[in-house]
Amino acid sequence: MTEYWTRFEELTKTLDEQIHQAFLKSREAQLLETIPGIGEFTAVALVAELCPIDRFPNIEKLCSYAGLVPTNHQSGESSYQGHLKTDANHMVRWLLVEASWSHRHWARKDSDVTKVARRVARRSGKQKGNIAGAHKLLKIVYAVLVRGTPYTPDRPSFGKGAAES
């Protein structure tokens, strides 16, 4: 049993080193790591899945790609928003949901992601609150990648009304 464990540790060390080398080579990954809750692994994986970011013309397309938007059912004048989209990149969604939990734990308690997640969680439960936090985190990831600058929590939002701030 110990020989298997030793072999497993050797393999994970090798993989960790490869991830670290990929992180050091990628400016985008280094920018994403400035966001609380996103470490080297998550940053490298997000860059691999999302870059080049300019293939997404706007944040709504990116959120749809990640599956962090609800399905929409309309008939006549009635409209119903259902569960999250299923035809999405599940790896990106999983990474962002986990990063959202981590962000809520490590970031300031008044961060935008934490505020959104707590507000939704009060109404709809922790899981849905965390999905809302992941959605907000994706918007931050998009802004960091488009701007090419590190994350600063006090910077005006990227989107509607940003020019007015």
Rosetta blueprint (number, residue, H / E / L):
1 M L
2 T H
3 E H
4 Y H
5 W H
6 T H
7 R H
8 F H
9 E H
10 E H
11 L H
12 T H
13 K H
14 T H
15 L H
16 D H
17 E H
18 Q H
19 I H
20 H H
21 Q H
22 A H
23 F H
24 L H
25 K H
26 S L
27 R H
28 E H
29 A H
30 Q H
31 L H
32 L H
33 E L
34 T L
35 I L
36 P L
37 G L
38 I L
39 G L
40 E H
41 F H
42 T H
43 A H
44 V H
45 A H
46 L H
47 V H
48 A H
49 E H
50 L H
51 C L
52 P L
53 I H
54 D H
55 R H
56 F L
57 P L
58 N L
59 I H
60 E H
61 K H
62 L H
63 C H
64 S H
65 Y H
66 A H
67 G L
68 L L
69 V L
70 P E
71 T E
72 N E
73 H E
74 Q E
75 S E
76 G L
77 E L
78 S E
79 S E
80 Y E
81 Q E
82 G E
83 H E
84 L E
85 K L
86 T L
87 D L
88 A L
89 N L
90 H H
91 M H
92 V H
93 R H
94 W H
95 L H
96 L H
97 V H
98 E H
99 A H
100 S H
101 W H
102 S H
103 H H
104 R H
105 H H
106 W H
107 A L
108 R L
109 K L
110 D L
111 S L
112 D H
113 V H
114 T H
115 K H
116 V H
117 A H
118 R H
119 R H
120 V H
121 A H
122 R H
123 R H
124 S H
125 G L
126 K H
127 Q H
128 K H
129 G H
130 N H
131 I H
132 A H
133 G H
134 A H
135 H H
136 K H
137 L H
138 L H
139 K H
140 I H
141 V H
142 Y H
143 A H
144 V H
145 L H
146 V H
147 R H
148 G L
149 T L
150 P L
151 Y L
152 T L
153 P L
154 D L
155 R L
156 P L
157 S L
158 F L
159 G L
160 K L
161 G L
162 A L
163 A L
164 E L
165 S L
